[in-house]
Amino acid sequence: MFKIIPMMLIAIGVYIGMQYDDEIIDLFGQNTIDQIEEAVEDSKDDILDKLKDINE
């Protein structure tokens, strides 16, 4: 039961994000979206590096 609730919240968030994608870009501007995407990519790379270090 408690594992389902966070997945439902994530799914709702993704759905809302897809519905209002254009409005979000208009609100923040494309430059901000690019910065957010870049930060997400950097953090993904950092997490992968840390996982590789743990495995070694």
LOSE-827732 format. One line per 2 residues: their letters; for each residue z, y, x of N, C-alpha, C, O. Coordinates in steps of 0.05 Angstrom, whole numbers, plus 5000, padded with zeros to 4 digits. Layout:
! LOSE-827732
A = Z Y X Z Y X Z Y X Z Y X  ...
//
This chain:
! LOSE-827732
MF = 5000 4976 5017 5000 5000 5000 5000 5025 5017 4984 5043 5013  5018 5026 5037 5020 5050 5053 4997 5053 5073 4992 5075 5082
KI = 4983 5031 5079 4960 5033 5097 4936 5044 5082 4917 5055 5094  4935 5040 5056 4912 5048 5040 4912 5079 5036 4890 5091 5036
IP = 4935 5091 5033 4936 5119 5027 4924 5137 5048 4907 5154 5042  4930 5133 5074 4917 5150 5095 4887 5146 5095 4872 5165 5099
MM = 4877 5121 5091 4848 5117 5091 4835 5131 5067 4813 5142 5070  4849 5132 5044 4838 5146 5021 4837 5176 5027 4818 5189 5020
LI = 4858 5187 5040 4858 5215 5046 4836 5222 5065 4823 5243 5062  4831 5205 5085 4809 5210 5104 4783 5209 5090 4766 5226 5094
AI = 4779 5190 5072 4754 5188 5057 4749 5212 5040 4727 5222 5038  4771 5222 5027 4768 5246 5010 4761 5270 5027 4744 5286 5020
GV = 4774 5272 5051 4768 5294 5069 4739 5294 5078 4726 5315 5080  4729 5270 5085 4701 5268 5094 4683 5275 5071 4663 5289 5075
YI = 4689 5266 5047 4672 5272 5024 4671 5302 5019 4650 5314 5015  4695 5315 5019 4696 5344 5015 4681 5358 5037 4666 5377 5032
GM = 4684 5349 5062 4670 5361 5084 4640 5359 5081 4625 5378 5088  4630 5337 5071 4601 5333 5067 4592 5351 5044 4569 5362 5045
QY = 4608 5355 5024 4600 5371 5001 4598 5401 5009 4580 5415 5000  4616 5410 5026 4618 5439 5032 4609 5445 5060 4618 5465 5072
DD = 4592 5428 5072 4584 5431 5099 4570 5458 5104 4576 5472 5123  4552 5466 5086 4537 5491 5089 4556 5515 5086 4554 5534 5101
EI = 4575 5513 5067 4594 5535 5063 4612 5538 5088 4618 5561 5095  4619 5516 5100 4636 5517 5124 4621 5531 5146 4632 5548 5161
ID = 4596 5524 5150 4579 5536 5171 4577 5566 5165 4579 5583 5183  4573 5574 5139 4571 5602 5133 4597 5616 5138 4597 5640 5146
LF = 4619 5603 5133 4646 5615 5136 4652 5620 5165 4660 5642 5173  4648 5600 5182 4656 5602 5210 4633 5611 5228 4638 5622 5250
GQ = 4608 5606 5220 4586 5612 5237 4579 5587 5254 4597 5571 5260  4553 5584 5261 4544 5560 5275 4557 5558 5303 4562 5536 5312
NT = 4563 5580 5315 4574 5580 5342 4601 5566 5342 4608 5550 5360  4618 5572 5322 4644 5559 5320 4641 5529 5315 4656 5514 5327
ID = 4622 5521 5299 4618 5492 5294 4610 5479 5321 4620 5457 5326  4593 5491 5337 4585 5480 5362 4610 5477 5381 4612 5457 5395
QI = 4627 5497 5381 4651 5496 5397 4669 5473 5389 4681 5459 5406  4672 5469 5363 4689 5448 5352 4677 5421 5361 4692 5403 5370
EE = 4651 5418 5357 4638 5392 5365 4641 5387 5395 4646 5364 5403  4639 5408 5411 4642 5405 5440 4670 5396 5447 4674 5379 5464
AV = 4690 5408 5434 4718 5401 5439 4723 5372 5431 4738 5358 5445  4712 5363 5408 4715 5336 5400 4703 5317 5420 4715 5296 5427
ED = 4679 5323 5430 4666 5306 5450 4683 5304 5475 4687 5283 5487  4694 5328 5484 4711 5328 5508 4736 5311 5504 4743 5296 5522
SK = 4748 5313 5481 4773 5298 5477 4767 5268 5475 4783 5252 5483  4743 5261 5463 4736 5233 5462 4732 5222 5490 4741 5200 5496
DD = 4719 5237 5508 4716 5229 5536 4743 5225 5550 4747 5206 5564  4761 5244 5545 4788 5242 5557 4802 5217 5548 4815 5203 5564
IL = 4801 5211 5522 4815 5188 5511 4803 5162 5523 4817 5144 5531  4776 5161 5525 4763 5138 5537 4771 5134 5566 4776 5112 5575
DK = 4773 5156 5581 4781 5154 5609 4810 5144 5611 4816 5127 5628  4827 5154 5594 4855 5144 5594 4857 5115 5587 4873 5100 5600
LK = 4841 5106 5568 4841 5077 5561 4831 5060 5584 4842 5039 5589  4811 5070 5598 4800 5055 5622 4822 5053 5643 4825 5032 5656
DI = 4837 5075 5647 4858 5075 5667 4880 5055 5660 4891 5041 5677  4886 5054 5634 4907 5035 5625 4898 5006 5629 4914 4989 5637
NE = 4872 5001 5624 4862 4974 5627 4861 4964 5656 4862 4940 5661  4859 4983 5675 4856 4975 5703 4883 4968 5716 4883 4961 5739
//
